[in-house]
Each structure stands twice: as C-alpha cells, then as structure tokens.
Amino acid sequence: MPTTSRPVRLGLRENLGQFTLLALVNLLVGGMVGLERTVTPLVGAQVFGLGDLTIALFVMAFGLTKAVTNLVGGAVVGRSTRRNVLLAGWIVGLPVPFVLAFAPNWWWVVAANVLLGVNQGLTWSMTVNMKIDLVGPARRGLALGINETAGYLGVALTALVTGYLATAYGLQPVPELLGAAYAVTGLALTLTLVRDTTPHARLEAEQHHAHRHDVDRVRDGRADPPGRSGATATPGLGTMFAELSWRNRNLTSISQAGLVNNLNDGLTWVLLPVLLVQAGVTLGGVGIIKALYPFMWAVGMLATGHLADRIGRKIPVVAGMTIQAVGLLIIPLGLSQAFLAGIVGSFLLGVGTALVYPALLAAISDAVHPTARAAALGGYRFWRDIGYAVGALVGGLTAALASLEAAVLVAAALTGGSAVWSQLAMRPRGR
C-alpha cells in the first residue's frame, strides 16, 4: 500500500512522479466517457430505433448523476481521503463497459450512465483536487490544464478508436469493451501506486494562514486578534453552494459559464453523430469529427492553463465562450459540406473549451480558502455538469419540436449570452 511518510512539499517538480501518475489515471478516466462519444447515440438511433429526445436520456442520466456526485463528493472528501474516494469511483465504473456492450434495451444504457456519472464524479473530481494539492497555488492553472488535457485526450482517442471499431465490428459489443481495460488499469494503479494528497492540502492551508498572519501584522502593526492564528472556519456545504449559485456575483458568473460550456458538450454528444450521419458523413468520419473536439480541447489546455496564470481568468473565459458560439453556428449552417463543417466547428469548439476549462477551475480555486476548496470545486462542478443534462434536454426537445439544426443554433445563442454575462460579472483575475 502507498505510504505518506515522505516529506511533504508543494510544487510540480517536487511531486512530479505522483503528478504524472495522476495524469495517466485521468487519461483512463476520460477514456471511460470517450466510449460513448461516437457510438452510443447511434446505438439508440440505429439499433433501438429511438427518437432524439429518448436518446438524450442517457446523457441526462449521466449529467445529473455526475453533478450530484460532484457536490456530495466535495463534502465527503473532508471525511475520507482523496485516494479512497478515487478507489470508490473506479469500483463503481467497473460494470459500465459490459452493460453498454450487451444492453438488451435502452434503459440498460441509461442505467449504465448513472454508474458512469458516479464514476466520473468521484474519479475526475479527485484527480483535480489531488493535482491542486500537489502543486500549490503558484502553478495551479498549469496543473489544471495538464489534468484536463490528460482526461480529454483520453476522450478524444477513445472516440476515434471506437469509430473505427464500430466500422469494422459493428456498434456493439466490441467498441464498448475497450472500457473494461480502462477500468481495471485505473483501479490497479490507484490501489498500488497512488498516494493520498491530504497532507499537501494541510500544508498549503498552514502556509496560507501564516501568510495572512504576516500580511495583517504588516498592514495593521498589531498581533492577530483572537481566533485568527488558528484554523479558519470552513463554510458548510449549503453556504458554499449559495455563494456559487446566487450570493456571490463573481462565483455565480463562473458557475454559469461552466454550465453553458458543458451544455454545449452534452447537446453535441447527443445530436451531432445523428445529424452528421443524416447529412451523409460515414461512421469513420463521425469518429474523426467527434475526436477532434476533445483533442483540441486537450492539447490546447497545455497552453491555456499557463495562459490563465499569466493574464488572469476572465479574458480566456470570455474569449473561449465566444469562439465556441462561432463553432456551433458553423455546423448547422454548413451542412451542404457536412464533413468540412463538422471539422471546422469541432476545431473551434475544442479551442474555445480549452480556453475556458482550466481558467474556470482556477478561478474557483483562487476565490476560496484552501480548506474550503474541495467543497467549492464540488459545488462548481455540480453546476458545470448539470450542463450535460440541460444540453441533452434542450437539444432533444428542440430537435423533437423543430430540427437538429435548430437545436445547435439554440446552443450557439446561449453560449454567446454566457460570454456577455462573464464579461459583465466575472472579476478580472478570478480573485
């Protein structure tokens, strides 16, 4: 079993081995979601003969479950270790590939996505928290960029591979069984090699208190008042949720941008494969388009996380939401050249999301005390991942009442509105 007896130090270089291991783990976490990006909507349409709104149920189940798990996980981690929560996430994810591969009807797929939502809520949340713990505050944006790069590279590669597997072997069961290797490997790595990072979080909290102590003494020329030299009280889950949801203008703007970002992801996850196939794109072509979006997202975050450390959080968020809106407009307006429109739109969606994702996570981390960070990130990720369910619902309803093209245009309008909200309400450096 991994031990925690080594000296605890903060920093990327000081913790490079564990940081790299956690990046590999998150690559596998992302691969679990990538199983469904190309194939599962087409299973609903072509194998089970379902309509757009019914197909959307699997993403709604995933989004709702992941959102609630994020929120609860942020509170639970205070009562357990980050490593134990990561282990629990992998155990829950073990049945998912088998259920997807051999589902006799669509409700089995929906049930698998409840388990997948719990798996993602626990595993991805913990890789985020653990990397932040390891590096400390100075390189936070870079750490989050690398973490999200690893995860969405897993999504991209798996979306591409499953497209080719579906072309060669059919929509079920071969493409889905790739996930069994991911789940077993992730569980084994966590069980044998991953060390808990709670001591690093405690060290950062102690350094934060010491820094505040020094700042107050220099500013005020006096000793700390009673209670300031000890631990800072951590706000409860309800208080933090209220801050993120309506009380704090800055935090609320961050939450809405995260929600709309994942609304786009959820909507295109459900509808884009069906829309492209109807427009004449092959299964292999759909796999390429579906892989390009998370690939650009993943690769871009290697740079954008560092950029957010240099120029602040607000500029990348506003620019990223605007670029996403343009990408969404291109796809339905260019269906006469559907493959090209899909490539350009997915490229822009990936670039825009790469700008937004690490900046939002870092902005939340900036705005709260280290002892409250797990709860704050859990609350933010609740709102962000509710976006999957909202996107699937909005997309499914709009497609059923109007058309698939209209659903994508609605998402473009909502994304443009989110960019304006972020510009008006978000603090310049997320602090």
ZAZA-423641 format. One record per residue (C-alpha): chain; residue in three letters; x, y, z. Coordinates in steps of 0.02 Angstrom, whole numbers. Example, Ala and Ser with C-alpha at 12.3 -4.5 7.8 and 13.67 -1.06 7.14 Angstrom:
2
(atom 'A', 'ALA', (615, -225, 390));
(atom 'A', 'SER', (684, -53, 357));
end
This chain:
431
(atom 'A', 'MET', (0, 0, 0));
(atom 'A', 'PRO', (65, 175, -40));
(atom 'A', 'THR', (135, 268, 110));
(atom 'A', 'THR', (132, 452, 155));
(atom 'A', 'SER', (292, 450, 264));
(atom 'A', 'ARG', (396, 553, 141));
(atom 'A', 'PRO', (424, 738, 175));
(atom 'A', 'VAL', (278, 841, 112));
(atom 'A', 'ARG', (324, 980, -9));
(atom 'A', 'LEU', (220, 1082, -130));
(atom 'A', 'GLY', (267, 1106, -311));
(atom 'A', 'LEU', (258, 1021, -481));
(atom 'A', 'ARG', (442, 973, -487));
(atom 'A', 'GLU', (441, 913, -306));
(atom 'A', 'ASN', (292, 796, -341));
(atom 'A', 'LEU', (324, 755, -525));
(atom 'A', 'GLY', (308, 566, -504));
(atom 'A', 'GLN', (138, 570, -421));
(atom 'A', 'PHE', (79, 711, -532));
(atom 'A', 'THR', (123, 611, -689));
(atom 'A', 'LEU', (40, 456, -619));
(atom 'A', 'LEU', (-120, 553, -584));
(atom 'A', 'ALA', (-116, 621, -762));
(atom 'A', 'LEU', (-110, 442, -826));
(atom 'A', 'VAL', (-254, 395, -712));
(atom 'A', 'ASN', (-357, 539, -780));
(atom 'A', 'LEU', (-318, 485, -959));
(atom 'A', 'LEU', (-407, 323, -915));
(atom 'A', 'VAL', (-548, 418, -829));
(atom 'A', 'GLY', (-577, 517, -989));
(atom 'A', 'GLY', (-572, 359, -1092));
(atom 'A', 'MET', (-724, 293, -998));
(atom 'A', 'VAL', (-826, 441, -1063));
(atom 'A', 'GLY', (-750, 428, -1236));
(atom 'A', 'LEU', (-830, 257, -1255));
(atom 'A', 'GLU', (-997, 342, -1286));
(atom 'A', 'ARG', (-950, 495, -1390));
(atom 'A', 'THR', (-962, 414, -1562));
(atom 'A', 'VAL', (-1058, 253, -1541));
(atom 'A', 'THR', (-1193, 265, -1407));
(atom 'A', 'PRO', (-1307, 395, -1492));
(atom 'A', 'LEU', (-1302, 288, -1650));
(atom 'A', 'VAL', (-1346, 132, -1548));
(atom 'A', 'GLY', (-1502, 224, -1491));
(atom 'A', 'ALA', (-1548, 281, -1667));
(atom 'A', 'GLN', (-1499, 129, -1770));
(atom 'A', 'VAL', (-1508, -21, -1652));
(atom 'A', 'PHE', (-1657, 30, -1545));
(atom 'A', 'GLY', (-1743, 148, -1669));
(atom 'A', 'LEU', (-1767, 289, -1543));
(atom 'A', 'GLY', (-1808, 473, -1567));
(atom 'A', 'ASP', (-1692, 616, -1519));
(atom 'A', 'LEU', (-1773, 654, -1351));
(atom 'A', 'THR', (-1769, 473, -1295));
(atom 'A', 'ILE', (-1588, 455, -1348));
(atom 'A', 'ALA', (-1548, 608, -1243));
(atom 'A', 'LEU', (-1598, 514, -1085));
(atom 'A', 'PHE', (-1429, 431, -1070));
(atom 'A', 'VAL', (-1336, 597, -1064));
(atom 'A', 'MET', (-1466, 672, -946));
(atom 'A', 'ALA', (-1440, 523, -828));
(atom 'A', 'PHE', (-1252, 544, -840));
(atom 'A', 'GLY', (-1255, 733, -812));
(atom 'A', 'LEU', (-1374, 731, -665));
(atom 'A', 'THR', (-1284, 590, -577));
(atom 'A', 'LYS', (-1112, 664, -606));
(atom 'A', 'ALA', (-1170, 835, -546));
(atom 'A', 'VAL', (-1242, 768, -383));
(atom 'A', 'THR', (-1089, 658, -356));
(atom 'A', 'ASN', (-975, 809, -379));
(atom 'A', 'LEU', (-1074, 907, -249));
(atom 'A', 'VAL', (-1080, 766, -122));
(atom 'A', 'GLY', (-902, 712, -159));
(atom 'A', 'GLY', (-838, 885, -114));
(atom 'A', 'ALA', (-913, 862, 59));
(atom 'A', 'VAL', (-869, 677, 79));
(atom 'A', 'VAL', (-685, 706, 43));
(atom 'A', 'GLY', (-674, 801, 207));
(atom 'A', 'ARG', (-722, 640, 297));
(atom 'A', 'SER', (-616, 519, 196));
(atom 'A', 'THR', (-455, 525, 98));
(atom 'A', 'ARG', (-441, 580, -82));
(atom 'A', 'ARG', (-365, 413, -129));
(atom 'A', 'ASN', (-508, 314, -53));
(atom 'A', 'VAL', (-636, 418, -149));
(atom 'A', 'LEU', (-536, 387, -310));
(atom 'A', 'LEU', (-538, 200, -275));
(atom 'A', 'ALA', (-725, 202, -246));
(atom 'A', 'GLY', (-751, 288, -413));
(atom 'A', 'TRP', (-657, 153, -507));
(atom 'A', 'ILE', (-752, 13, -419));
(atom 'A', 'VAL', (-919, 92, -470));
(atom 'A', 'GLY', (-858, 108, -650));
(atom 'A', 'LEU', (-809, -75, -674));
(atom 'A', 'PRO', (-981, -138, -736));
(atom 'A', 'VAL', (-1010, 7, -858));
(atom 'A', 'PRO', (-923, -60, -1015));
(atom 'A', 'PHE', (-1009, -229, -1000));
(atom 'A', 'VAL', (-1182, -154, -979));
(atom 'A', 'LEU', (-1155, -40, -1130));
(atom 'A', 'ALA', (-1090, -185, -1234));
(atom 'A', 'PHE', (-1232, -306, -1200));
(atom 'A', 'ALA', (-1381, -192, -1160));
(atom 'A', 'PRO', (-1542, -277, -1217));
(atom 'A', 'ASN', (-1638, -112, -1219));
(atom 'A', 'TRP', (-1608, 75, -1196));
(atom 'A', 'TRP', (-1648, 76, -1010));
(atom 'A', 'TRP', (-1493, -28, -979));
(atom 'A', 'VAL', (-1392, 107, -1067));
(atom 'A', 'VAL', (-1472, 239, -958));
(atom 'A', 'ALA', (-1433, 136, -802));
(atom 'A', 'ALA', (-1252, 117, -858));
(atom 'A', 'ASN', (-1241, 305, -870));
(atom 'A', 'VAL', (-1298, 325, -691));
(atom 'A', 'LEU', (-1149, 219, -640));
(atom 'A', 'LEU', (-1037, 314, -763));
(atom 'A', 'GLY', (-1093, 479, -686));
(atom 'A', 'VAL', (-1042, 419, -513));
(atom 'A', 'ASN', (-878, 352, -582));
(atom 'A', 'GLN', (-835, 517, -665));
(atom 'A', 'GLY', (-895, 625, -521));
(atom 'A', 'LEU', (-780, 534, -400));
(atom 'A', 'THR', (-628, 496, -507));
(atom 'A', 'TRP', (-612, 656, -607));
(atom 'A', 'SER', (-651, 765, -455));
(atom 'A', 'MET', (-514, 679, -356));
(atom 'A', 'THR', (-382, 696, -493));
(atom 'A', 'VAL', (-422, 883, -499));
(atom 'A', 'ASN', (-410, 903, -310));
(atom 'A', 'MET', (-254, 795, -294));
(atom 'A', 'LYS', (-157, 889, -428));
(atom 'A', 'ILE', (-204, 1056, -349));
(atom 'A', 'ASP', (-147, 987, -181));
(atom 'A', 'LEU', (22, 934, -251));
(atom 'A', 'VAL', (73, 1093, -343));
(atom 'A', 'GLY', (12, 1229, -225));
(atom 'A', 'PRO', (-58, 1398, -279));
(atom 'A', 'ALA', (82, 1463, -392));
(atom 'A', 'ARG', (59, 1337, -536));
(atom 'A', 'ARG', (-125, 1300, -513));
(atom 'A', 'GLY', (-181, 1347, -689));
(atom 'A', 'LEU', (-43, 1243, -768));
(atom 'A', 'ALA', (-85, 1093, -658));
(atom 'A', 'LEU', (-269, 1102, -703));
(atom 'A', 'GLY', (-226, 1122, -887));
(atom 'A', 'ILE', (-120, 964, -882));
(atom 'A', 'ASN', (-254, 868, -786));
(atom 'A', 'GLU', (-391, 915, -908));
(atom 'A', 'THR', (-275, 884, -1056));
(atom 'A', 'ALA', (-247, 706, -998));
(atom 'A', 'GLY', (-432, 674, -970));
(atom 'A', 'TYR', (-494, 744, -1134));
(atom 'A', 'LEU', (-352, 664, -1231));
(atom 'A', 'GLY', (-424, 501, -1164));
(atom 'A', 'VAL', (-597, 556, -1225));
(atom 'A', 'ALA', (-529, 602, -1398));
(atom 'A', 'LEU', (-425, 446, -1428));
(atom 'A', 'THR', (-566, 332, -1371));
(atom 'A', 'ALA', (-695, 422, -1479));
(atom 'A', 'LEU', (-581, 398, -1629));
(atom 'A', 'VAL', (-542, 216, -1594));
(atom 'A', 'THR', (-723, 168, -1559));
(atom 'A', 'GLY', (-774, 245, -1725));
(atom 'A', 'TYR', (-655, 130, -1817));
(atom 'A', 'LEU', (-702, -20, -1710));
(atom 'A', 'ALA', (-886, 13, -1748));
(atom 'A', 'THR', (-848, 18, -1935));
(atom 'A', 'ALA', (-755, -148, -1926));
(atom 'A', 'TYR', (-857, -244, -1797));
(atom 'A', 'GLY', (-1025, -155, -1777));
(atom 'A', 'LEU', (-1095, -38, -1646));
(atom 'A', 'GLN', (-1097, -172, -1510));
(atom 'A', 'PRO', (-1011, -254, -1415));
(atom 'A', 'VAL', (-829, -230, -1468));
(atom 'A', 'PRO', (-813, -39, -1456));
(atom 'A', 'GLU', (-883, -32, -1280));
(atom 'A', 'LEU', (-773, -172, -1209));
(atom 'A', 'LEU', (-619, -61, -1230));
(atom 'A', 'GLY', (-679, 22, -1070));
(atom 'A', 'ALA', (-652, -137, -969));
(atom 'A', 'ALA', (-464, -119, -993));
(atom 'A', 'TYR', (-475, 64, -937));
(atom 'A', 'ALA', (-571, 25, -778));
(atom 'A', 'VAL', (-460, -121, -724));
(atom 'A', 'THR', (-300, -25, -758));
(atom 'A', 'GLY', (-361, 132, -668));
(atom 'A', 'LEU', (-413, 31, -516));
(atom 'A', 'ALA', (-247, -62, -511));
(atom 'A', 'LEU', (-142, 97, -525));
(atom 'A', 'THR', (-241, 184, -388));
(atom 'A', 'LEU', (-233, 34, -273));
(atom 'A', 'THR', (-45, 4, -291));
(atom 'A', 'LEU', (42, 168, -335));
(atom 'A', 'VAL', (-64, 323, -298));
(atom 'A', 'ARG', (-29, 410, -132));
(atom 'A', 'ASP', (-153, 518, -40));
(atom 'A', 'THR', (-127, 707, -53));
(atom 'A', 'THR', (-222, 764, 101));
(atom 'A', 'PRO', (-57, 808, 189));
(atom 'A', 'HIS', (-14, 926, 46));
(atom 'A', 'ALA', (-182, 1014, 64));
(atom 'A', 'ARG', (-149, 1035, 251));
(atom 'A', 'LEU', (23, 1107, 217));
(atom 'A', 'GLU', (-48, 1235, 96));
(atom 'A', 'ALA', (-180, 1283, 223));
(atom 'A', 'GLU', (-46, 1310, 356));
(atom 'A', 'GLN', (57, 1417, 236));
(atom 'A', 'HIS', (-99, 1515, 190));
(atom 'A', 'HIS', (-132, 1553, 375));
(atom 'A', 'ALA', (49, 1604, 401));
(atom 'A', 'HIS', (43, 1720, 251));
(atom 'A', 'ARG', (-118, 1801, 309));
(atom 'A', 'HIS', (-44, 1820, 483));
(atom 'A', 'ASP', (108, 1913, 413));
(atom 'A', 'VAL', (3, 2022, 298));
(atom 'A', 'ASP', (-110, 2076, 441));
(atom 'A', 'ARG', (35, 2117, 556));
(atom 'A', 'VAL', (123, 2222, 422));
(atom 'A', 'ARG', (-37, 2311, 372));
(atom 'A', 'ASP', (-106, 2344, 544));
(atom 'A', 'GLY', (50, 2346, 652));
(atom 'A', 'ARG', (-30, 2232, 778));
(atom 'A', 'ALA', (-42, 2050, 829));
(atom 'A', 'ASP', (-182, 1940, 765));
(atom 'A', 'PRO', (-349, 1961, 851));
(atom 'A', 'PRO', (-417, 1812, 947));
(atom 'A', 'GLY', (-452, 1664, 835));
(atom 'A', 'ARG', (-351, 1725, 685));
(atom 'A', 'SER', (-195, 1624, 724));
(atom 'A', 'GLY', (-288, 1459, 721));
(atom 'A', 'ALA', (-379, 1369, 582));
(atom 'A', 'THR', (-502, 1465, 477));
(atom 'A', 'ALA', (-681, 1402, 489));
(atom 'A', 'THR', (-734, 1309, 334));
(atom 'A', 'PRO', (-906, 1359, 267));
(atom 'A', 'GLY', (-1037, 1223, 261));
(atom 'A', 'LEU', (-1095, 1142, 100));
(atom 'A', 'GLY', (-1256, 1243, 99));
(atom 'A', 'THR', (-1165, 1408, 123));
(atom 'A', 'MET', (-1039, 1370, -13));
(atom 'A', 'PHE', (-1174, 1313, -133));
(atom 'A', 'ALA', (-1269, 1476, -105));
(atom 'A', 'GLU', (-1111, 1577, -139));
(atom 'A', 'LEU', (-1083, 1485, -302));
(atom 'A', 'SER', (-1265, 1491, -355));
(atom 'A', 'TRP', (-1331, 1666, -317));
(atom 'A', 'ARG', (-1248, 1761, -173));
(atom 'A', 'ASN', (-1076, 1797, -246));
(atom 'A', 'ARG', (-1080, 1887, -414));
(atom 'A', 'ASN', (-908, 1828, -466));
(atom 'A', 'LEU', (-933, 1646, -416));
(atom 'A', 'THR', (-1105, 1640, -496));
(atom 'A', 'SER', (-1033, 1702, -661));
(atom 'A', 'ILE', (-904, 1563, -654));
(atom 'A', 'SER', (-1038, 1432, -619));
(atom 'A', 'GLN', (-1149, 1487, -765));
(atom 'A', 'ALA', (-1003, 1484, -887));
(atom 'A', 'GLY', (-962, 1307, -833));
(atom 'A', 'LEU', (-1144, 1255, -853));
(atom 'A', 'VAL', (-1158, 1327, -1029));
(atom 'A', 'ASN', (-991, 1253, -1080));
(atom 'A', 'ASN', (-1050, 1079, -1035));
(atom 'A', 'LEU', (-1222, 1115, -1108));
(atom 'A', 'ASN', (-1132, 1125, -1275));
(atom 'A', 'ASP', (-1041, 964, -1241));
(atom 'A', 'GLY', (-1199, 872, -1190));
(atom 'A', 'LEU', (-1300, 936, -1337));
(atom 'A', 'THR', (-1169, 893, -1468));
(atom 'A', 'TRP', (-1136, 725, -1382));
(atom 'A', 'VAL', (-1318, 675, -1409));
(atom 'A', 'LEU', (-1359, 756, -1575));
(atom 'A', 'LEU', (-1201, 781, -1677));
(atom 'A', 'PRO', (-1171, 598, -1728));
(atom 'A', 'VAL', (-1353, 580, -1784));
(atom 'A', 'LEU', (-1351, 748, -1875));
(atom 'A', 'LEU', (-1189, 707, -1967));
(atom 'A', 'VAL', (-1244, 532, -2018));
(atom 'A', 'GLN', (-1408, 603, -2085));
(atom 'A', 'ALA', (-1305, 729, -2185));
(atom 'A', 'GLY', (-1206, 588, -2266));
(atom 'A', 'VAL', (-1049, 577, -2158));
(atom 'A', 'THR', (-981, 400, -2133));
(atom 'A', 'LEU', (-955, 317, -1963));
(atom 'A', 'GLY', (-768, 339, -1981));
(atom 'A', 'GLY', (-794, 523, -2024));
(atom 'A', 'VAL', (-905, 547, -1872));
(atom 'A', 'GLY', (-770, 469, -1765));
(atom 'A', 'ILE', (-641, 593, -1832));
(atom 'A', 'ILE', (-755, 742, -1801));
(atom 'A', 'LYS', (-804, 683, -1628));
(atom 'A', 'ALA', (-621, 653, -1584));
(atom 'A', 'LEU', (-562, 823, -1647));
(atom 'A', 'TYR', (-666, 922, -1522));
(atom 'A', 'PRO', (-594, 842, -1363));
(atom 'A', 'PHE', (-421, 826, -1445));
(atom 'A', 'MET', (-408, 1015, -1473));
(atom 'A', 'TRP', (-482, 1039, -1300));
(atom 'A', 'ALA', (-349, 926, -1226));
(atom 'A', 'VAL', (-197, 988, -1321));
(atom 'A', 'GLY', (-248, 1170, -1304));
(atom 'A', 'MET', (-255, 1161, -1115));
(atom 'A', 'LEU', (-69, 1129, -1106));
(atom 'A', 'ALA', (-51, 1312, -1156));
(atom 'A', 'THR', (-212, 1390, -1092));
(atom 'A', 'GLY', (-189, 1336, -911));
(atom 'A', 'HIS', (-22, 1426, -908));
(atom 'A', 'LEU', (-100, 1573, -1001));
(atom 'A', 'ALA', (-232, 1590, -864));
(atom 'A', 'ASP', (-92, 1602, -736));
(atom 'A', 'ARG', (-11, 1743, -835));
(atom 'A', 'ILE', (-157, 1853, -892));
(atom 'A', 'GLY', (-293, 1806, -769));
(atom 'A', 'ARG', (-451, 1701, -783));
(atom 'A', 'LYS', (-578, 1819, -860));
(atom 'A', 'ILE', (-502, 1850, -1033));
(atom 'A', 'PRO', (-486, 1664, -1077));
(atom 'A', 'VAL', (-665, 1631, -1018));
(atom 'A', 'VAL', (-746, 1770, -1120));
(atom 'A', 'ALA', (-641, 1731, -1275));
(atom 'A', 'GLY', (-672, 1544, -1259));
(atom 'A', 'MET', (-861, 1558, -1245));
(atom 'A', 'THR', (-864, 1674, -1396));
(atom 'A', 'ILE', (-760, 1553, -1501));
(atom 'A', 'GLN', (-875, 1409, -1451));
(atom 'A', 'ALA', (-1027, 1507, -1508));
(atom 'A', 'VAL', (-948, 1534, -1680));
(atom 'A', 'GLY', (-905, 1349, -1693));
(atom 'A', 'LEU', (-1084, 1299, -1654));
(atom 'A', 'LEU', (-1151, 1418, -1787));
(atom 'A', 'ILE', (-1040, 1343, -1923));
(atom 'A', 'ILE', (-1101, 1163, -1904));
(atom 'A', 'PRO', (-1288, 1183, -1948));
(atom 'A', 'LEU', (-1256, 1324, -2073));
(atom 'A', 'GLY', (-1129, 1220, -2171));
(atom 'A', 'LEU', (-1218, 1053, -2188));
(atom 'A', 'SER', (-1204, 1057, -2379));
(atom 'A', 'GLN', (-1022, 1014, -2341));
(atom 'A', 'ALA', (-1060, 919, -2182));
(atom 'A', 'PHE', (-890, 838, -2152));
(atom 'A', 'LEU', (-796, 1003, -2176));
(atom 'A', 'ALA', (-922, 1099, -2069));
(atom 'A', 'GLY', (-906, 967, -1934));
(atom 'A', 'ILE', (-715, 978, -1937));
(atom 'A', 'VAL', (-712, 1169, -1927));
(atom 'A', 'GLY', (-849, 1177, -1796));
(atom 'A', 'SER', (-768, 1043, -1688));
(atom 'A', 'PHE', (-599, 1128, -1703));
(atom 'A', 'LEU', (-671, 1293, -1640));
(atom 'A', 'LEU', (-771, 1208, -1503));
(atom 'A', 'GLY', (-611, 1124, -1443));
(atom 'A', 'VAL', (-508, 1284, -1446));
(atom 'A', 'GLY', (-644, 1381, -1356));
(atom 'A', 'THR', (-666, 1248, -1223));
(atom 'A', 'ALA', (-478, 1237, -1197));
(atom 'A', 'LEU', (-477, 1422, -1154));
(atom 'A', 'VAL', (-624, 1407, -1034));
(atom 'A', 'TYR', (-598, 1246, -938));
(atom 'A', 'PRO', (-438, 1271, -835));
(atom 'A', 'ALA', (-474, 1457, -813));
(atom 'A', 'LEU', (-641, 1422, -729));
(atom 'A', 'LEU', (-570, 1287, -614));
(atom 'A', 'ALA', (-426, 1400, -566));
(atom 'A', 'ALA', (-543, 1548, -537));
(atom 'A', 'ILE', (-644, 1446, -412));
(atom 'A', 'SER', (-485, 1388, -326));
(atom 'A', 'ASP', (-421, 1567, -317));
(atom 'A', 'ALA', (-579, 1634, -237));
(atom 'A', 'VAL', (-591, 1520, -84));
(atom 'A', 'HIS', (-484, 1469, 64));
(atom 'A', 'PRO', (-385, 1306, 39));
(atom 'A', 'THR', (-488, 1217, 172));
(atom 'A', 'ALA', (-647, 1259, 75));
(atom 'A', 'ARG', (-578, 1215, -96));
(atom 'A', 'ALA', (-643, 1037, -110));
(atom 'A', 'ALA', (-820, 1093, -67));
(atom 'A', 'ALA', (-809, 1243, -184));
(atom 'A', 'LEU', (-745, 1139, -329));
(atom 'A', 'GLY', (-881, 1011, -294));
(atom 'A', 'GLY', (-1015, 1146, -300));
(atom 'A', 'TYR', (-944, 1223, -459));
(atom 'A', 'ARG', (-930, 1052, -542));
(atom 'A', 'PHE', (-1112, 1019, -492));
(atom 'A', 'TRP', (-1169, 1169, -593));
(atom 'A', 'ARG', (-1047, 1134, -733));
(atom 'A', 'ASP', (-1101, 954, -754));
(atom 'A', 'ILE', (-1286, 993, -739));
(atom 'A', 'GLY', (-1247, 1070, -908));
(atom 'A', 'TYR', (-1237, 895, -983));
(atom 'A', 'ALA', (-1416, 860, -931));
(atom 'A', 'VAL', (-1479, 1033, -981));
(atom 'A', 'GLY', (-1393, 1019, -1150));
(atom 'A', 'ALA', (-1465, 847, -1184));
(atom 'A', 'LEU', (-1639, 906, -1131));
(atom 'A', 'VAL', (-1634, 1069, -1229));
(atom 'A', 'GLY', (-1561, 982, -1380));
(atom 'A', 'GLY', (-1683, 837, -1375));
(atom 'A', 'LEU', (-1836, 948, -1353));
(atom 'A', 'THR', (-1782, 1071, -1487));
(atom 'A', 'ALA', (-1741, 931, -1608));
(atom 'A', 'ALA', (-1909, 848, -1575));
(atom 'A', 'LEU', (-2009, 1009, -1593));
(atom 'A', 'ALA', (-1907, 1089, -1732));
(atom 'A', 'SER', (-1748, 1009, -1802));
(atom 'A', 'LEU', (-1573, 951, -1758));
(atom 'A', 'GLU', (-1504, 1107, -1843));
(atom 'A', 'ALA', (-1614, 1221, -1736));
(atom 'A', 'ALA', (-1552, 1135, -1578));
(atom 'A', 'VAL', (-1371, 1176, -1619));
(atom 'A', 'LEU', (-1418, 1357, -1659));
(atom 'A', 'VAL', (-1503, 1374, -1490));
(atom 'A', 'ALA', (-1342, 1316, -1407));
(atom 'A', 'ALA', (-1245, 1447, -1505));
(atom 'A', 'ALA', (-1360, 1584, -1442));
(atom 'A', 'LEU', (-1346, 1527, -1261));
(atom 'A', 'THR', (-1157, 1521, -1274));
(atom 'A', 'GLY', (-1148, 1698, -1341));
(atom 'A', 'GLY', (-1257, 1755, -1196));
(atom 'A', 'SER', (-1141, 1668, -1073));
(atom 'A', 'ALA', (-991, 1762, -1144));
(atom 'A', 'VAL', (-1081, 1927, -1112));
(atom 'A', 'TRP', (-1126, 1876, -934));
(atom 'A', 'SER', (-945, 1829, -898));
(atom 'A', 'GLN', (-883, 1995, -966));
(atom 'A', 'LEU', (-1002, 2093, -855));
(atom 'A', 'ALA', (-989, 1994, -692));
(atom 'A', 'MET', (-825, 1900, -679));
(atom 'A', 'ARG', (-678, 1977, -587));
(atom 'A', 'PRO', (-528, 2014, -698));
(atom 'A', 'ARG', (-411, 1889, -615));
(atom 'A', 'GLY', (-540, 1774, -535));
(atom 'A', 'ARG', (-493, 1838, -361));
end
